[in-house]
Amino acid sequence: MVPPRKWRPIATFVVAIIVGLGFFLLDFSNASSYLSDDPQACVNCHIMQPQYITWTHSSHREVASCNDCHVPHDNVANKYFFKAKDGLYHASVFTMRGEPQVIRARQPSIEVIQANCVRCHQDQVTDAKMEAFVADHTANRTDRTCWECHRDVPHGRVRSLSSVGAQIEPIKEYSSSDLSVIPSWLKESMKSQKSKPD
C-alpha cells in the first residue's frame, strides 16, 4: 500500500490535493447545513426555490419544516441515512445539470412523505366522524396518497422553476444582516421626499 521511496513525495502531493479538494467541496457546498433541520438548507440548491417559496406561504410553515415531511422519523440512523442517500442523488443530478423542470418525488420519498402525513395527522385520519362527511375516507387514505385529494398542501400548484420566475429567496448564511428589500437609492429618495415641504 505504501509506494516506493522515490514515488512517496508525488503520492503525498496527490493525496493532499484530493483531501484538500474534498474539504473545499464540503465547505463550498455548505455540506454541514444539511445536517440541520433548517429549511434554508434546502435552498442552498437554487432548483428548490419553488418548493421553498410555496412552503413559506403555506399553513405548514408554522408547524413543519422540510425534514418533518421528507425524511423518516422511525429512528435517527434511518433519518440521516435517508437524508444522505437522497441528498447525494439530488447533488449528483444538480451537478450534472440533469434536474427536471418540474421536480417530482421518487417512490422511496413518496412512501416517507405519506407515512409522515399519517404520523402528524393521526387524529384526523382515524377520526370516525370523517367518514360521515368525506365519502370513503378510510379507503382513500389507505389506497391513495394524501396529496391526491389535498393537492395544494403544502406546496400549492406552483411547482416548476419557470413558474416562480426570478423570486430568489435570500439564504441567511450568505446574506448580510442589514439585507433590505428596498434598495438604498429608493430609501434615500423617500427620505428626501419626506424632508421637502409641500
N, C-alpha and C positions, 0 to 999 in steps of 0.2 A: 504494500500500500504506500510505503514511503518511496519517493522517486530517488534515482541515483543522485549522488552528491552534486554533479555538475548541473542537474535539472532542478535542484531544490529552489534556487532563487526565482527561476521562472515560474515554477509551480506555486511558490508562495505568493508571487505577484498576481498570478491568475486567480488564485483562491481569494486574495484580498480584494481584487476587482469585483468578483462575483458577490462576496459578502457585502462589500460597500454598496454595490448596485441594489442588492436586496434591501438593505436598510434605507437607502434613498427611496426606493419604490414604496416601502411601508410608510415612510414619512410623507412622501408626495401624495399618496392615495388616501392619507388620513385614516389608515387602517385601524388605529386604536378606537376611533369613534364608533366603529361597527360593533364593538363590544358593549356599547351602552344601549339604552332603550330610547335615546333621544331621536325623535322623528327627523331632526335636522340631518342626521347621518344618512338618511335615505335620499336627500337631495344633494349629497356630495357628487352624485352622478346626475347630470342635467336631464337625462331622459325620464327621470321620475317626477319631474315638475308637475305634470297633470295630476298624478296621484296625490302628491303632497298638497297642491293648491286646492283640489276638490275636498280632501280630508280636512283642511283648515277651515273650510266653510260648512262642515257637517256637524251634526249633533254629537258624533262620536269624538270629536276633537276634545271635548271636555272630560271624557271618561276612558278613552282608549288610545294608545299610541300604536304605531305601525306593528311593533312586536307583539302587542296584545292579540292581534288578529292573525299575523302572518308567520309566527313560529309556534311550535308545540310547547305546551306547558305541563307535560306529564312529569318531566324531571329536567334538571339543569343540564346534564350531559347531552340529552337529546335536543334541548333547545339550542345549545351552542354548536352541536354537530350539524343540525339543520341549517342554522344561520351560515355556517362556514360553507356547507355544500351549496346552498342556494346563492350565497354571495360570490363564490368562485365561478359559478355558472354565469351569473349576471356580469361579473367583471370581465370574464373571457369574451362574452358576446359584445359588451361595450367596447373592449379593447380592439376587437376585430371589426368593429363598425357593422355588426350584423343585427343590431337591435331593430325590432319591427316598429312600424309607425304607431300601431296600437298594441299595447302590452296586454297579454292575457296570461292568467295563471296556468301553470302546468299541473298535471294530475296530482303529484305529491302536495303541492301548495293548496290545491282545491280541497283536498282531504283535511289539511291542517286548518284552513280557514273555516270550513264547515264545522269541524269539531269545536273551534273556538267560539263560533256563533252560538252553538248549543250550550257550551260551557258558561258563557256570560248571560245568556237569556234562558237559562234552565227553567225559571219560574214561568216565563211566558209560553215556552214550547210544551210544557207539561200541564198547563192550566186547562182543566176540563171546560171552563167557560168559553175558551177559544173555539171549541167545537160548535158552540151554539151560534156563533156569528161568522165563522170562517169555515166554509164547506171543506170537508176532508182535510182539516188542518194536520191531523196526525199523519195521514198518508203523505201529504205534501211535504212535511218536514223530514220524513224518513226516506222517501223515494226521490226527492229533488234537493237541490241546494237551496239554501235560504234566499240567495240573491236572484233566483229565478222569479220569485214573487216580489221581493224587496229590491228592485233593480237599482234604485238611486242611493242605496245605503252601502258604504258611506261616501263613495266616490262620485256619485251623480252620473249623469250621462256623458260628461265631457271626459274622454279617455285617450285622446291622441295628442301627439306633440304639436300638430298643426292647429288644434282647437284652442290651445291656451296661448298661442302666439308668443309674444315677447314678454310674458309675465315671468320674470325671473325672481325667485324668492331669495333674498339675501341670506347667506349662510352665516350664522353668528360667529363662527370661528374665523372667518375671513373678512368680516365687516368691522369697520371702526365703531366704537361705542357711541359716537355722535352722528351715526348714519341718519339721514333725514330723507323723506320722500320729496320734500320741497327743495329744489336747487337753491344754492346760495344767492345767485343773481336775482331770483324771484323774491327771496326773503328781503334782500336789500331794496328792491323796487317797492315792495309792500311797506317797508319802514319809511321810505322817503315819501310815499303817497300819504301815509298817516300824518307825517310831520308837516305837510303843506296845509295852510289854512284854506278854507273854502271860499 
